[in-house]
């Protein structure tokens, strides 16, 4: 639940800031009448993301078990890659994001209301699809609504923060916010990657937890088993599962994949260029709406 809250908060705040920048530009250029097209694009993007996420889950749920595990494991590994790309992309482009969005919107305004809506649709839709892909690895096999409640809570907080920043009611050091959440999401992504490896093992496409596969069954054997100490159905087991996809009996292959991802990516992220530490969107911590 906490992992989904974090994902919803970060991705939701990015989307909120994007919408705030677009609306602020229209206000400053005295085009308030075009704001409704921004909201039209936002709503359309949200509907598309929800429909896509629902359709994928329904389609996967109708597949045979082995195919479900194969698809689920593959999507989890892709989601971990997407998280990594998103974190480094934001770090690299944050300073020029506001200028880029305003340039795109300025061109769209000359083309008409549909173009304005398309700009909002594409920018918000990208964030939404990223969120859905990342969340898939944390809600797979979820039998309670808690992961979805966590994500919804994070999105709600993000919307409120985005509005307050837009209105100038609060100031937030967005550079530090995205840096800290970037580190946390790298840990989450490592857990999603390990879970994807587990699914592929269950499907038999990687060495299983038990049995010989190509003479390397040791890769499938559990490194340790602390299920009796940290029961998966206990509150703390659930908490660890929901935050970092912790598994009480991981295989060697999972641990190797987790470590080979986590430590190099953390090292690369810690080498963040100094110039990229500035607040996101090339702005201070508020969005100037020309009030």
N, C-alpha and C positions, 0 to 999 in steps of 0.2 A: 504493500500500500504506500509506504514512504517513497519507494523508488518511483512509482507512478505519479505521486504528488510532485516529486522533483521534476520529472519529465514534463508534466502538465504545466508547472510553474515556469520553467525555463522557456519551453517552446511557446507557451501562451504569452509570456511577456515579450518575446521576440515579435510575435504576430501583433500584439497590442501596440508595440512601438512602431511597427510598420504602418498600421492603420492610422496611428496618431500623426506620423510624419506626412502621410498622404493628405489627411484632413487639414492639418496645419498649413500645408502648402496651398490648398484651395482657399482657405480662409485668408491667407496673406495676399493672395492674388485676386481677391474679391470674386471668387467663384463658388460661393456657398451653395448655390443651386445645384452644383455638380456632386455635392457630398452624398446625395441619395444614391448615386451610381456606385460610389465606393461601397456603401453598405449592401447594395445589390450584389456586387462581386463577392463581398465577404460571406454573405448568407449562402450564395451559390456554392462557394468553395467548401463551406462547412457541411452542406448537404451532400456534396460529392464525396468528401472524406468519410463521413458516417456511412454512406451507402456502400462505398468501396470496402471499408473495414468489415461491415456486416456481411457483404457478399462473400468475401474471402473466407471468413470464419464458417459460414454456412457450407461453402464449397468444400473446405477442408474437412469439416465434420462428417460429410457424406462419403469420404474416401475410406478404403480399407485401412486397418490399423498400421500396417507397415508403410503404406504410402503416406498416411497422416504424419508418422514420425519422420519420414524422409523430407516431406514438404516443410513441416514445422521446424526441424533442425536446420534445414537450408535457410529458411526465412530468419531464424534466430541469428545465424552467423552473418547473414546479409545485414540484419538490423544492427549488429555490433559494428560492422563496417560503416554503416550509415551514421551511427552516433559519432564515430571517430571523424568521419569526413565533416559532419556538421560542426563539431567543436572546433576543428582547425580552420574550417571555412569562415566561421564567425570571427575567430581571432585575426584572420588575415584581412577580412573585408570590412570589419566593423567601422573603422575610421571614415571610410568613404561611402557607407551605406546610405546615409541621409542624402548626400549629393547625388548618388546614383538613382535613388527612388524619385527624387524631385525632377531629375532630368527625364526619366521615363514618363512621369506623369505630365510634364510640360509638353512632351511630344504627343501623348495620348489626348490631351485637352484639345489640341488642334484638329484631331481626327474625329472627335465627337464623343457622346456619352458612352457608347458601347466600348470604345477603346479605354475609357476611364475605368469602367467596370472590369474589363479584362486585366488591367494592371493590378487592381485589388484582388481579383480572383487568382491570378498566377502567384502573387507574392504570399497571400494568406494560404492558398491551396498547397503551396510547397511546404510551408511550415506544418500544415495539418497532416499531409501525407508522411512527412518525417515523423511526426508524433505518433501516428498510427503504426508505422513500421517499427519504431522503437518500442512501443507499448506491446506489440505482439509477443515479443520474447519474454515479457514479464507477466502477461495474462494467460499465456498458453497453459491449458489444463487447470485453469482457475475454476473453482466450484462455488465461490462466494462472490458477492458484488464488491468486495473491498478494493480490489485493484482499480475497478472503474470509479468507485467513490473517491479513491485517492487522486486519480487523474482529474476527475471533475473538480475536486477541491483545489488542486493546483491551478487549473485553468481559471476558476473563479477568482482566486487570489490574484492571478496575473492580470485579469481584466480590471479588477479594482485598482491595482497598482498602476497599470497603464493609464487609466483615467486620471488618477491623482497626479501622476507625473505630467500628463498633458495639461491639466489645469494649474500646474505649478503649486499644488497643495503640499507635495512632499518632494524631497530631493534624494536620489539614490545614486550611489557610486556604481554605475552600471558596469564599468570596467572590472571592478572587484567582484561584482555579482556574477558576471559571466565567467570570470576566471575560476572562482571557487566552485560554482556549479559544474564547470567543465571538468575539474578534478573528480568531483563526485560522480559525474556521469561516466567517466572513464572506468571507475570501479564497477558501476552498474553494467556497463558494456562488457566488461570482463566476465561477469556472472552470466550475462545473456549468451556470450560465446560458449562458455562451459556447458550451459543448458542445451545449446544447439548440438554440441558434441555428444551429450548424453542421448538426445533424440536419435541421432544418427547411429549411435551404438545400439539403441533399442531396435532400430529398424534393421540392424545387421549390416549396415554399410560401412561401419567402422568396427574394430574389435569389440565384442560384447563385454558386459560386466563379468560374465562367466563363460567358460568354454574356450576351446582353441580355435583361433581363426588365423590361418596362414602361419602358424608357429609363433605368433606374437601375442598370445593371450594375456601376457603380463601387462600389456597396455590397457586391457579391459578390467583387470583386477582392481578392487578398491584399495586406495592408499591407506585409508583408515575407515572405521565405522563407529561413529559415536551416536548412533540412533538412540541408544538407551540413555545417553546423557543429554542429548538435545533432540527429543522426539519431534518429528516433522509437524505433528498436529498440536504441539504445545504453543503457547502464546509467543515465547521467545524463538522457537523454531520457525513459526510463521513470520515473525518480524524479520529474522535473518533471511528467510526465503524471499520476502517481499522487498527487502532493501538491496541485497547483493546476490540474490539467487543462490544462497548458501544451500549446499547439499551435504547431509551428515555422512554420506558414504561415497565420495567422489572417486572416480577411476583415475588411474595414472594418466590416461590420455586427457581427461578433463583438466587435471592439475597442470599438466605440461602446457596445454593450450591456454589455460588461464594465465599462467606465469609468463609464457612467451608473448602474450598480448599486453598484460598489465604493466610490467616493468619497463619495457622499451617505450610504450606510448606515454607513460607518466614522465619518463626522462625527456622525451621529445617535447612534450607539452611544457615542461618546466623550463625549457630553453626558449621560451616565448620572447620574441624581440621586444625591446623596451618600448618602441614606438607603438606597439599594438596594445599596450596597457591602458591607453586613453579610453575614456568612456565611449560606449557604442554609439553608432550613428553620427559620429563626428560632431556631436553636440555636447553640452554639459549634461546635467541629469534631468533636464526638463525638455519638453517639446514646445518651441516657440510657435504659438498660434496667432501671433500678431494682435494680441488682445490689447 
